[in-house]
Amino acid sequence: MKGEYCVGGASFLSFVALLLLIFVHVGQINTSLVPHGIAMAKVNTSGFGQAMQETITDPVAGLYTDNYTSPLGEQNGLRQLYEFGLYSYCAYVNSSAGTCTNHTIADKFEPFIAMTSDMLPNYTTIANSMFVNTTLFNSAYLGYNSRVAYYFILIGTIFATIALFTGVAKRALLFVISTVSSIMAALFILIGAAIWTSIVKKCEGVNTLELTQLNGGVLSGIIVSYGNGIYLAWAAFACLAAATVPYMVSCCTFRG
């Protein structure tokens, strides 16, 4: 394989990986088209009101809000959909209308707190008793692991950037740096993506949780699912892992 092809192929893969990681980072920073379409995890609460009503056998009024501009976390009413990014989360009253929290470095993934902080206190108390034994309820576990995953992804993004820009110059030392950076980037992104995959998978247990055995069983009405940000992170890992081969070939065969 010619050296130019090796360098070109590795640079292309590194560029694609970095582009994917940029998309991962901008997910849910606001409600505009691109950020709105990218999330690490999603929580659909549209069926929770009906499930709560069937469980407590009392009418449930004032649980949700239709005002998408009302601030989050101030007991203004539950939203239909919560989507979580690396720096903030957004909540939507329908497929497009919603608002976001302030941006925070390494924002914690705490979906249960996000939900209950929008509920009136009496509904929060009921929800606490319903989900107390679930991973969704364990905000300390989810928050800690999501923060750890964020830093792995951030460091991986930095290494991916280094690999891209050092790999284009025809210098033996820079080829070594690009090779090492690509390996480190792939490793860090792998760990970050794996952590996010694990915590969302554990939260999915709430999807089949029965709140009561009455009436043939009532499911929680809450659906947790992977966001496409996780898939983008895995794709970035694959690109970076593939890029290490041509980088390594260039590193070992370049004479200059």
C-alpha positions in Angstrom: 0.0 0.0 0.0 1.4 3.4 -1.0 2.3 5.8 1.8 0.0 8.4 0.4 -3.0 6.1 0.4 -2.2 5.1 4.0 -2.1 8.7 5.2 -5.1 9.7 3.1 -7.2 6.8 4.4 -6.2 7.3 8.0 -6.9 11.1 7.8 -10.3 10.5 6.2 -11.3 8.0 9.0 -10.0 10.4 11.7 -12.0 13.2 10.1 -15.2 11.2 10.0 -14.7 10.1 13.6 -14.1 13.7 14.8 -17.2 14.9 12.9 -19.3 12.2 14.5 -17.9 13.2 17.9 -18.8 16.8 17.3 -22.4 15.7 16.7 -22.3 13.7 19.9 -21.2 16.8 21.9 -23.8 19.2 20.4 -26.8 16.8 21.2 -29.6 18.6 23.1 -27.7 21.8 23.7 -30.8 23.5 22.3 -34.0 22.7 20.4 -32.8 23.6 16.9 -32.8 21.0 14.2 -29.4 19.3 14.6 -29.0 19.3 18.4 -32.7 18.3 18.8 -32.1 15.3 16.6 -29.2 13.9 18.7 -29.4 12.5 22.2 -27.6 9.9 24.4 -30.8 8.7 25.9 -34.6 9.3 25.7 -37.3 8.9 28.2 -40.9 8.9 27.0 -43.4 9.6 29.8 -46.5 9.9 27.7 -48.1 6.7 29.2 -47.2 7.4 32.8 -50.2 9.5 33.6 -52.6 6.7 32.6 -50.5 4.1 34.4 -50.5 6.2 37.6 -54.3 6.7 37.5 -54.9 2.9 37.1 -52.5 2.2 39.9 -53.8 4.6 42.5 -57.4 4.3 41.2 -57.9 8.1 41.5 -58.1 10.7 38.8 -54.7 12.3 37.9 -55.0 16.0 37.1 -52.3 18.5 36.5 -49.5 16.0 36.0 -48.5 17.2 32.6 -48.1 20.7 31.0 -48.8 21.8 27.5 -46.7 25.0 27.9 -43.4 24.1 26.3 -41.7 27.4 27.3 -42.2 26.9 31.1 -38.8 26.4 32.9 -37.7 22.8 33.7 -37.3 21.6 37.3 -39.8 24.0 38.8 -42.8 21.7 39.2 -44.5 23.3 36.2 -45.7 19.9 34.9 -44.3 16.7 33.3 -43.3 16.7 29.7 -44.1 14.0 27.2 -40.5 13.3 26.2 -37.1 13.9 27.8 -33.9 13.7 25.8 -30.4 13.8 27.4 -27.2 15.1 26.0 -23.7 15.5 27.4 -24.2 19.1 28.5 -27.9 19.5 29.1 -31.2 17.8 28.6 -34.3 19.0 26.8 -38.0 18.2 27.5 -40.7 18.3 24.9 -44.5 18.5 25.1 -44.7 17.0 21.6 -42.2 15.9 18.9 -40.8 19.4 18.4 -41.9 21.9 21.0 -39.7 22.0 24.1 -37.1 23.7 26.2 -33.7 22.9 27.6 -31.8 23.3 30.8 -28.7 25.4 31.2 -25.4 24.0 29.8 -23.2 22.2 32.3 -19.9 20.5 31.8 -20.3 16.8 32.3 -24.0 17.1 32.9 -25.3 14.2 35.0 -27.8 11.7 33.5 -30.5 11.8 36.1 -33.8 11.1 34.4 -35.8 10.4 37.5 -34.8 13.7 39.1 -35.5 15.5 35.8 -39.1 14.0 35.7 -40.0 14.4 39.3 -38.7 18.0 39.5 -41.4 18.8 37.0 -44.2 17.2 39.0 -46.3 18.5 41.8 -45.0 17.3 45.2 -47.9 14.8 45.7 -47.1 13.1 42.4 -43.4 13.1 43.2 -44.1 11.2 46.4 -46.2 8.6 44.5 -43.5 8.2 41.8 -40.8 7.7 44.4 -42.7 4.7 45.9 -43.4 3.2 42.4 -39.8 3.3 41.2 -37.7 3.0 44.4 -36.2 -0.3 43.4 -35.3 0.5 39.9 -32.1 1.7 38.2 -34.0 4.7 36.9 -34.5 5.8 40.5 -30.8 5.4 41.4 -29.7 8.9 40.4 -26.4 8.7 42.2 -25.3 5.7 40.2 -26.5 7.1 36.9 -25.1 10.6 37.5 -21.7 9.3 38.5 -21.3 6.9 35.6 -22.5 9.4 33.0 -20.0 12.0 34.3 -17.2 9.4 34.0 -18.3 8.5 30.5 -18.4 12.2 29.5 -14.7 12.7 30.4 -13.7 9.5 28.5 -15.6 10.8 25.4 -14.1 14.3 25.9 -10.5 13.0 26.2 -11.1 10.7 23.2 -12.3 13.6 21.2 -9.1 15.5 22.0 -6.9 12.6 21.0 -8.9 12.2 17.8 -8.2 15.8 17.0 -4.5 15.4 17.6 -4.4 12.3 15.4 -6.1 14.1 12.5 -3.9 17.2 12.5 -0.6 15.4 13.2 -1.2 12.7 10.6 -1.3 15.0 7.6 2.4 16.2 7.9 5.0 13.9 6.4 7.3 13.6 9.5 8.2 10.4 11.2 7.7 11.8 14.7 4.3 13.1 13.8 3.3 9.8 12.4 4.2 8.2 15.7 2.1 10.8 17.5 -0.9 10.3 15.2 -0.7 6.5 15.7 -0.6 6.7 19.5 -3.3 9.4 19.5 -5.6 7.3 17.3 -5.1 4.3 19.6 -5.8 6.3 22.7 -8.8 8.0 21.1 -10.3 4.7 20.1 -9.8 3.3 23.6 -11.3 6.3 25.4 -14.3 6.5 23.1 -14.8 2.7 23.5 -15.0 3.1 27.3 -17.2 6.1 27.2 -19.7 4.5 24.7 -19.7 1.3 26.7 -20.6 3.1 29.9 -23.4 5.0 28.3 -24.7 1.8 26.7 -24.6 0.0 30.0 -26.5 2.6 32.1 -29.2 3.1 29.5 -29.7 -0.6 29.1 -30.1 -1.0 32.9 -32.7 1.9 32.9 -34.7 0.1 30.2 -35.8 -2.3 32.9 -38.5 0.3 33.8 -40.1 -0.3 30.4 -41.5 -3.7 31.6 -42.0 -2.7 35.2 -45.5 -3.5 36.5 -46.8 -0.9 39.0 -49.7 -3.1 40.1 -51.0 -6.6 39.5 -54.6 -5.3 39.3 -56.5 -5.4 36.0 -54.0 -7.9 34.6 -51.0 -5.8 35.5 -50.3 -2.1 34.7 -46.9 -1.3 33.1 -45.1 1.9 34.2 -45.9 3.8 31.0 -42.3 5.1 30.9 -40.2 4.0 28.0 -36.4 4.5 28.2 -34.4 4.0 25.0 -31.0 4.6 23.5 -30.4 7.9 21.8 -28.6 8.1 18.4 -25.7 9.8 20.2 -24.6 6.4 21.5 -24.6 5.0 18.1 -22.6 7.9 16.8 -20.0 7.3 19.5 -19.7 3.6 18.6 -19.3 4.6 14.9 -16.6 7.1 15.9 -14.8 4.3 17.8 -15.0 2.0 14.7 -13.5 4.8 12.5 -10.7 5.5 15.0 -9.9 1.8 15.4 -9.8 1.4 11.7 -7.5 4.5 11.3 -4.9 3.0 13.6 -3.9 0.5 11.0 -2.9 2.9 8.2 -1.4 5.3 10.8 0.7 2.4 12.1 1.8 1.4 8.6 2.8 5.0 7.8 4.7 5.2 11.1 6.6 2.0 10.5 7.4 2.5 6.8 8.0 6.2 6.4 11.5 7.3 5.7 12.1 10.9 5.7 
